[in-house]
């Protein structure tokens, strides 16, 4: 009896020990996540209702910061631009890696050449990508695209300084930089397709498109959805690319919400507006994140 | 005697997996489709390669050649003296050293903090682990929102009230809070059988001992994967290094690339500098490339 109690005590002690060592080991991570991610979000929301004195809250002013942001003459334009970024990234950036992955999976020649060359842009720093494309889009004869036009006998034309083209052009450069990473993810998912299903589809007389529709697509749907939402969220935050390539120009045509936030904070020193815009973006993204988790759950089930 | 001609073994006749297999390649239509796919992929590859090559060679052009009509793709002559001269004038070495310090710190924070978190969430699961897990993974999609609040956290650290701007520490700490890498580590540790750990525990090994003697030696593949993501990510990281380290003596390469090209450099020099900033990553990639695919598999994205 006593022995049993002792054993139970020892077990309890073991469980307690494990809990304590677990907490100790995870402590650095919890502290860092709290400090880097959660505390800023919380103080961001809290401070956005105050007027600031330097970096500390001074007077409670309710939603007046939000009013300032929402009534800014450029706000709607910027929101619309951001939607356009997302739209073009879905038109250009989303299908491309998937199509390339499906095609690449069929190739039997020069496979490693294709793998290396499509991954090369991924390892190039984002800033360098922006610069490469900024110079490629250069209006004069030094630009790569104008060089190509010249080869085909056309005159040089304007690129980033054309306000109707600037967003798709920036999206092209972003797609160029990152599509290799998504491509690898699709490729590795494609390896998991049950080959017997192809065989069965073939016996049932399914052509190439039949096989794509009834075997490949159902298998890829989950990953496609996840990466779709991931991409929407990432592009929604776009800041660096318009900053480096156009500084939001020409005439605000490439301003995004992220860049506006950055300008409020570090160019104009309007911290209150930056805080309020941050919270607005946070709310918009939370909706997307919520959808993401719903989709994720459905896929895991 | 009736002999059938032995079928020639080609890459086509041995392909049994995928949308198209050997039976498709036997038909004319199948071959045409394959040719179209090949050409399309070739085009994509060229679009990936050409801008990089163009930048790499254009840095050697002199200014008049850059704007010459008709334009030239390759420069008339490669003058490596220009590269050397430029290297010394801009003092590129200093920025490389700063980037290296940044990378080493970020790598340490990344592997230690996220690795331990992944281990605890996967193998120890103390009371409250689920809440912590939610807290970590929910952050994955919300980064980049809090610009000013995070900046305030760095220039006026809570409790200590010290200013961390101009120090590497904020960037290192940000690397230590990477939810995606926690996920990678957790998924990897999920694959280590519990019986290993139980056996060690019965032999009287403590949790820290188990981590040091069993987990760490087994984790080489995942550490490699996280390392390559961390190294390339830190090298490219721009926004926060720019805000924290910009215009100090500690500017890393990515920040220097932006500040110099947007202010003092001519276009040909910008290209030269862009090329210089790419080369180290190509070397890293050459060493680590085989781990990248493995990393994707480990992220659990597999369908």
Interface residues (C-beta under 8 A of the other chain):
Chain A: X17 X18 X19 X20 X21 X22 X23 X25 X26 X28 X29 X30 X32 X33 X35 X36 X37 X38 X39 X40 X41 X43 X44 X47 X55 X100 X102 X103 X104 X105 X106 X107 X108 X109 X113 X114 X116 X117 X118 X119 X120 X121 X123 X124 X125 X126 X127 X128 X131 X132 X133 X135 X136 X138 X140 X141 X142 X144 X146 X147 X150 X176 X180 X184 X185 X187 X188 X189 X191 X192 X193 X195 X198 X202 X208 X211 X212 X216 X219 X220 X222 X223 X226 X230 X233 X237 X239 X240 X244 X258 X261 X262 X265 X266 X271 X274 X275 X278 X281 X282 X285 X286 X288 X289 X292
Chain B: X11 X12 X15 X16 X17 X18 X19 X20 X21 X23 X24 X33 X34 X37 X38 X40 X41 X44 X45 X47 X48 X49 X50 X51 X52 X54 X55 X58 X66 X67 X68 X69 X70 X71 X73 X109 X112 X113 X114 X116 X117 X119 X120 X121 X124 X125 X126 X127 X128 X129 X132 X135 X136 X138 X139 X141 X142 X143 X144 X145 X146 X147 X148 X149 X150 X151 X152 X153 X155 X156 X158 X173 X174 X176 X177 X179 X182 X206 X207 X208 X211 X232 X235 X236 X238 X239 X243 X253 X254 X257 X258 X261 X262 X267 X270 X271 X274 X277 X278 X281 X282 X284 X285 X289 X292 X293 X296 X297 X299 X301 X302 X303
